[in-house]
Amino acid sequence: MNVSSVMNTALSGMRTQTSKVSAIASNVANISTPGDSRVDPDTLTANEGQSVDPLMELTSLIQAEQSFKANAVVFEAGADMWELLMSIKRD
């Protein structure tokens, strides 16, 4: 696996976590909306008739935050390695 593949995988992970956060925010924003269905942050599919549990949403939000941070660290490490490789190539 090369550096750009690692960076692309990390970027994909960050995008996935961003989508999860968006679903969680929608669930919390519509918590008292009658007839609104909960979106499962893991599958991004609507679950008809399932009520929103604020504690479950908070737990999912924390998990998404930690996953995003981990992917960001991998992306930054890949960017640093790429920069180092480019400086070696120039010399």
C-alpha positions as CSV (number, residue, x, y, z in Angstrom):
1,M,0.0,0.0,0.0
2,N,1.4,3.4,-0.9
3,V,1.2,6.7,0.9
4,S,-1.6,8.1,-1.3
5,S,-3.7,5.0,-0.7
6,V,-3.3,5.4,3.0
7,M,-4.3,9.1,2.8
8,N,-7.3,8.3,0.6
9,T,-8.5,5.6,3.1
10,A,-8.1,8.1,6.0
11,L,-10.0,10.8,4.0
12,S,-12.8,8.3,3.3
13,G,-13.0,7.5,7.0
14,M,-13.3,11.2,7.9
15,R,-16.1,11.6,5.3
16,T,-17.9,8.6,6.8
17,Q,-17.7,10.0,10.3
18,T,-18.9,13.4,9.0
19,S,-22.0,11.7,7.6
20,K,-22.6,9.9,10.9
21,V,-22.4,13.2,12.8
22,S,-24.9,14.7,10.3
23,A,-27.3,11.8,10.9
24,I,-27.0,12.2,14.6
25,A,-27.6,15.9,14.4
26,S,-30.7,15.3,12.4
27,N,-32.0,12.7,14.9
28,V,-31.5,15.1,17.8
29,A,-32.9,18.1,16.0
30,N,-36.1,16.1,15.1
31,I,-36.4,14.4,18.5
32,S,-39.9,15.9,19.1
33,T,-41.1,15.9,15.5
34,P,-44.1,13.6,15.2
35,G,-43.8,10.9,12.6
36,D,-40.1,11.5,11.9
37,S,-38.0,8.4,11.7
38,R,-34.6,7.9,13.3
39,V,-31.7,7.6,10.9
40,D,-29.2,4.9,12.0
41,P,-25.8,6.6,12.0
42,D,-24.0,3.4,11.2
43,T,-26.0,2.4,8.1
44,L,-27.5,5.9,7.3
45,T,-30.9,4.3,6.7
46,A,-34.2,5.4,8.2
47,N,-35.7,3.2,10.9
48,E,-39.4,3.7,10.9
49,G,-41.1,4.0,14.3
50,Q,-37.8,3.8,16.2
51,S,-37.6,6.5,18.9
52,V,-34.5,8.6,19.4
53,D,-32.6,8.0,22.6
54,P,-30.5,11.0,23.4
55,L,-28.0,9.0,25.4
56,M,-27.5,6.6,22.4
57,E,-27.1,9.6,20.1
58,L,-24.5,11.1,22.4
59,T,-22.6,7.8,22.6
60,S,-22.6,7.6,18.8
61,L,-21.4,11.1,18.5
62,I,-18.5,10.5,20.8
63,Q,-17.6,7.4,18.8
64,A,-17.7,9.3,15.6
65,E,-15.6,12.0,17.0
66,Q,-12.9,9.6,18.1
67,S,-12.9,7.8,14.8
68,F,-12.6,11.1,12.9
69,K,-9.7,12.1,15.1
70,A,-7.9,8.7,14.5
71,N,-8.4,9.1,10.7
72,A,-7.1,12.7,10.9
73,V,-4.0,11.5,12.6
74,V,-3.4,8.9,9.9
75,F,-4.0,11.5,7.2
76,E,-1.5,13.9,8.8
77,A,1.1,11.2,9.1
78,G,0.6,10.3,5.4
79,A,1.0,14.0,4.5
80,D,4.2,14.2,6.5
81,M,5.6,11.1,4.9
82,W,4.6,12.5,1.4
83,E,6.4,15.7,2.2
84,L,9.5,13.9,3.3
85,L,9.5,11.7,0.2
86,M,9.2,14.8,-2.0
87,S,12.1,16.5,-0.2
88,I,14.3,13.4,-0.6
89,K,13.3,13.3,-4.3
90,R,14.3,17.0,-4.8
91,D,17.7,16.4,-3.2
